[in-house]
Amino acid sequence: MRAGDLLRQLDQRLLPRLVGAVTCWGQGPTRPPVLSWVAVFCAAAVMATAMWAADSRPVGDPTLGDVTRVGVSDGDSIPGYVQAAAADLAALPASVTVPRDGTYALVTLSEYLTPQSLPGVVGDVRVAAVLGRVPLPDRQTEIVRIAAQRLPDDVTAGMTVLADRKDREAADYRARAAVLAGGNAQERELRQFYEVGARVAAEEAAAYRSGCACLYAVVVRAQPGVLRGVANRPGVRAVDPAPEVDRLERAVFTPPLPEQRDVVRPTVDAGLDAAPSIEDRSGGPTGVPSPEAVPSPPDVTSSSPRPASTPSSVVPSPVASTWGDVPERGSATPAG
């Protein structure tokens, strides 16, 4: 029996009888001394039951907690981040015994690469995931994380899954735009917003399906000595070690984009100045750059070095991201 059911039964059965007995005894010419003891006993019983119920509540998952962020934030100095990451990498011991597989690290690349180009840059180091986006000119596009252990096969399969999802997004956008008659300025603006979204999603789908040069960071796991070797390879911009990360699902990786050189700024989007802020009669959410809801990441604890930030005049505006890994071909629908 659950604690809540037990307390309700106590309320329904014990308390009415107790109140009736106390009322009868209290109306007598003299109050029996036993009445006080009965009241004390009942109060103690109810208190003990409540304490037992509190102790019997399910214990939460002790592994849940703040998510660790590895990488940069809006306004961070990118040269400062690269230098601080190199210092952290140099400070690691030559090898680690726990965990035996080594340390997770975020490898940021100097340019966008295709899946076939990755092995030549990272070598034979153990890979856990890759990060990418379709670098459309003057467009903010979704940042995705693809689970990958075999290069390039897992990445190519993940891109196929992404292409299918982007096709669905484009169709959803077109359907929402078709519902709007465009009778007033606000509806015309909203329809334009959906039409632009459909074009961008279609371009992303085509890029992923063709195996585009869209990958700009890799999450690896290796001993410190191996990580230092990766940092010296051509095409590697930075290796940011994260020894405190032991579960990838509790980590968020935010590498700088290849086109970002001085500070982390939002990508300029020339599509629309702002998302419409009116009620969407097509039934979908407004002000969201993707018809498929992207969950907000949990509270993040930064593990990366914190370089000097830019002045407050730089207004951060993060790009929409898919925090969950994209599964391989044949797996469940990717988180997003």
C-alpha positions in Angstrom: 0.0 0.0 0.0 1.3 3.4 -0.9 1.9 6.0 1.7 -0.7 8.3 0.3 -3.4 5.6 0.4 -2.6 4.8 4.0 -2.8 8.4 5.1 -6.2 8.8 3.3 -7.5 5.7 5.1 -6.4 7.1 8.4 -8.2 10.3 7.7 -11.4 8.4 6.7 -11.5 5.8 9.5 -9.5 6.9 12.5 -10.1 10.6 12.6 -14.0 10.6 12.6 -14.1 8.1 15.4 -11.5 10.0 17.4 -13.4 13.2 17.0 -16.6 11.6 18.0 -15.1 10.0 21.1 -13.4 13.2 22.1 -16.6 15.2 21.7 -18.6 12.7 23.9 -15.9 12.7 26.6 -15.5 16.5 26.5 -19.3 17.0 27.0 -19.3 14.9 30.2 -19.3 16.5 33.7 -15.7 15.7 34.2 -12.9 15.1 31.6 -11.4 11.7 32.2 -7.6 11.8 32.6 -7.3 9.1 29.9 -8.5 11.5 27.3 -5.3 13.4 27.3 -3.3 10.2 26.9 -5.6 9.1 24.0 -5.0 12.4 22.2 -1.3 12.2 22.7 -1.2 8.6 21.4 -3.2 9.4 18.3 -1.1 12.5 17.5 2.0 10.4 17.9 0.6 7.7 15.6 -0.3 10.2 12.9 3.1 11.8 13.2 4.9 8.5 12.9 2.9 7.5 9.9 3.7 10.8 8.2 7.4 10.4 8.9 7.3 6.8 7.5 5.5 8.0 4.4 8.1 10.7 3.9 11.0 8.2 4.2 9.2 5.8 1.8 9.1 8.2 -1.2 11.0 6.9 -4.2 14.6 8.0 -4.2 15.6 10.1 -7.3 18.2 9.0 -9.7 21.5 10.0 -8.0 23.1 10.3 -11.5 20.9 13.2 -12.5 22.4 16.6 -12.1 23.8 19.6 -14.0 25.0 19.0 -17.5 28.6 19.8 -18.2 29.4 22.1 -21.1 32.6 21.7 -23.1 33.4 24.5 -25.5 32.6 28.1 -25.9 29.6 30.5 -25.1 28.4 33.6 -26.9 30.8 36.4 -26.4 33.8 34.3 -25.6 37.2 35.1 -27.1 38.1 32.3 -29.5 41.9 32.8 -29.5 41.7 32.9 -25.7 39.7 29.6 -25.7 42.2 27.9 -28.0 45.1 29.0 -25.8 43.3 27.9 -22.6 42.4 24.5 -24.0 46.0 24.0 -25.1 47.1 24.8 -21.5 44.6 22.3 -20.0 45.8 19.6 -22.4 49.4 20.2 -21.5 48.6 20.0 -17.8 47.1 16.5 -18.1 49.3 13.7 -16.9 51.0 11.5 -19.5 48.3 8.8 -19.0 45.3 8.1 -16.8 44.4 4.7 -15.3 40.8 5.6 -14.4 38.9 5.5 -16.7 41.0 3.0 -18.6 39.8 4.3 -22.0 41.2 7.7 -21.3 39.7 11.2 -21.3 37.0 12.7 -23.4 37.9 15.7 -25.4 36.3 18.1 -27.9 38.4 18.4 -31.1 37.5 21.5 -33.0 38.4 21.6 -36.7 39.7 24.5 -38.8 37.2 24.0 -41.6 34.0 22.0 -42.5 34.8 18.5 -43.6 33.0 15.6 -45.3 32.6 12.3 -43.5 35.3 10.8 -45.8 37.8 13.5 -44.7 37.5 12.9 -41.0 39.7 9.9 -40.6 42.6 11.7 -42.3 42.4 14.5 -39.7 41.7 12.7 -36.4 43.6 9.5 -37.3 42.8 6.3 -35.5 41.7 7.8 -32.2 38.5 6.5 -30.7 35.6 8.7 -31.8 32.3 9.0 -29.9 30.4 11.7 -31.8 30.7 14.4 -34.5 29.1 17.8 -34.6 28.0 19.6 -37.7 25.7 22.0 -39.5 25.0 22.9 -43.1 26.9 26.1 -43.7 24.4 27.9 -45.8 25.5 31.5 -46.6 23.9 34.1 -44.2 21.6 31.5 -42.6 21.4 30.1 -39.1 21.1 26.4 -39.5 20.6 23.7 -36.9 23.7 22.3 -35.1 23.5 18.6 -34.8 25.4 15.9 -32.9 25.8 12.5 -34.6 26.7 9.4 -32.6 29.6 7.8 -34.5 32.3 5.2 -33.7 33.1 4.0 -37.2 34.3 6.6 -39.6 32.9 7.5 -42.1 30.1 4.9 -42.1 28.3 6.0 -39.0 28.5 9.6 -39.9 27.1 9.0 -43.4 24.2 6.9 -42.0 23.5 9.7 -39.4 23.4 12.3 -42.2 20.8 10.1 -44.1 18.6 10.2 -41.0 19.0 13.9 -40.7 18.1 14.4 -44.4 14.9 12.5 -43.9 14.0 14.6 -40.9 14.7 17.8 -42.8 12.5 16.6 -45.6 9.7 16.2 -43.1 10.4 19.7 -41.7 10.2 21.2 -45.1 6.9 19.5 -45.9 5.6 20.7 -42.5 6.6 24.3 -43.2 4.9 24.2 -46.7 1.7 22.8 -45.2 1.6 25.6 -42.6 2.2 28.2 -45.2 -0.5 26.9 -47.4 -3.1 27.2 -44.6 -2.5 31.0 -44.3 -4.5 33.0 -46.8 -2.3 36.0 -46.4 -5.3 38.4 -46.0 -3.4 40.8 -43.7 0.2 42.0 -43.2 0.7 39.7 -40.2 -0.4 36.6 -42.0 1.7 37.5 -45.0 4.7 37.9 -42.7 4.0 34.5 -41.1 3.6 32.8 -44.4 6.9 34.3 -45.6 8.5 33.0 -42.4 7.3 29.4 -43.2 8.2 29.6 -46.8 11.8 30.6 -45.9 11.9 27.8 -43.3 10.8 25.3 -46.0 13.5 26.4 -48.4 16.2 26.2 -45.7 15.1 22.8 -44.5 15.0 21.5 -48.1 18.6 22.8 -48.7 19.7 21.1 -45.5 18.1 17.8 -46.5 19.8 17.9 -49.9 23.2 18.8 -48.3 23.1 16.0 -45.8 21.9 13.4 -48.3 24.9 14.3 -50.5 27.4 13.8 -47.7 28.2 17.5 -47.5 31.3 19.2 -45.9 29.3 20.0 -42.8 31.3 18.6 -39.9 33.4 20.9 -37.8 34.1 19.1 -34.5 34.6 15.6 -33.1 34.2 14.2 -29.6 37.0 11.7 -28.9 38.2 9.6 -26.0 41.9 8.7 -25.6 44.9 8.9 -23.3 46.4 12.4 -22.8 49.5 11.5 -24.9 47.2 10.5 -27.8 45.2 13.7 -27.5 48.3 15.8 -27.7 49.2 14.0 -30.9 45.7 14.9 -32.3 46.2 18.5 -31.4 49.3 18.7 -33.6 47.6 17.2 -36.7 46.9 19.5 -39.6 43.3 20.8 -39.7 42.9 20.6 -35.9 42.1 24.0 -34.3 41.9 23.0 -30.7 41.7 20.0 -28.4 39.7 20.7 -25.2 40.1 17.9 -22.7 37.1 17.2 -20.4 38.3 14.6 -17.8 35.2 15.3 -15.6 32.9 14.0 -18.3 32.1 10.3 -18.0 28.6 10.1 -19.6 28.1 11.8 -23.0 24.4 12.1 -22.4 25.2 14.5 -19.5 27.5 16.7 -21.6 26.9 19.5 -24.1 29.6 20.3 -26.6 29.7 23.8 -28.1 32.8 24.2 -30.3 33.4 27.5 -32.2 32.3 27.4 -35.9 35.1 27.5 -38.4 34.1 30.9 -39.7 34.3 32.4 -36.2 37.8 33.8 -35.6 37.7 36.5 -32.9 34.7 36.1 -30.7 31.7 33.8 -30.6 28.8 35.7 -32.3 25.5 34.5 -33.6 25.5 33.7 -37.3 23.8 36.4 -39.3 20.5 35.3 -40.8 19.4 37.3 -43.8 16.1 35.4 -44.1 13.9 37.4 -41.8 14.7 40.1 -39.3 12.6 38.5 -36.6 10.1 35.6 -36.3 6.5 36.8 -36.4 4.9 37.3 -32.9 1.3 36.7 -33.8 -1.0 33.8 -33.3 -0.4 31.1 -35.9 -3.8 29.9 -37.3 -2.1 26.9 -38.9 -1.8 25.3 -35.5 1.9 25.4 -35.1 4.1 27.3 -32.7 5.2 30.8 -33.6 8.6 32.3 -33.3 10.4 28.9 -33.6 12.9 28.3 -36.4 11.9 24.7 -36.7 8.5 23.1 -36.7 9.9 20.2 -34.7 10.3 21.3 -31.2 13.9 21.4 -29.9 14.0 20.8 -26.1 15.9 23.4 -24.1 19.1 21.9 -22.7 19.3 21.4 -18.9 21.3 23.6 -16.6 24.8 23.5 -17.8 28.0 23.6 -15.8 30.9 24.8 -17.9 34.0 22.7 -17.8 35.9 24.5 -20.5 38.3 27.3 -19.8 36.6 30.7 -19.6 38.5 33.2 -21.8 37.9 36.9 -21.6 34.4 37.9 -22.8 33.5 40.6 -25.2 31.8 43.8 -24.0 28.1 43.6 -23.3 27.3 45.2 -26.6 27.6 41.8 -28.2 24.2 40.3 -27.8 24.2 36.5 -27.7 21.7 34.5 -29.8 22.5 30.8 -29.9 21.8 28.8 -33.0 19.1 26.1 -32.6 20.7 22.8 -31.7 19.9 19.2 -31.5 21.4 18.1 -28.2 20.7 14.4 -28.5 22.7 12.2 -30.7 21.4 11.3 -34.2 21.1 7.5 -34.2 22.5 5.3 -36.9 20.4 4.1 -39.9 17.7 1.8 -38.7 17.5 3.3 -35.2 14.8 5.2 -33.6 13.9 8.8 -34.7 16.7 11.2 -33.7 16.2 13.4 -30.7 15.6 16.9 -31.6 
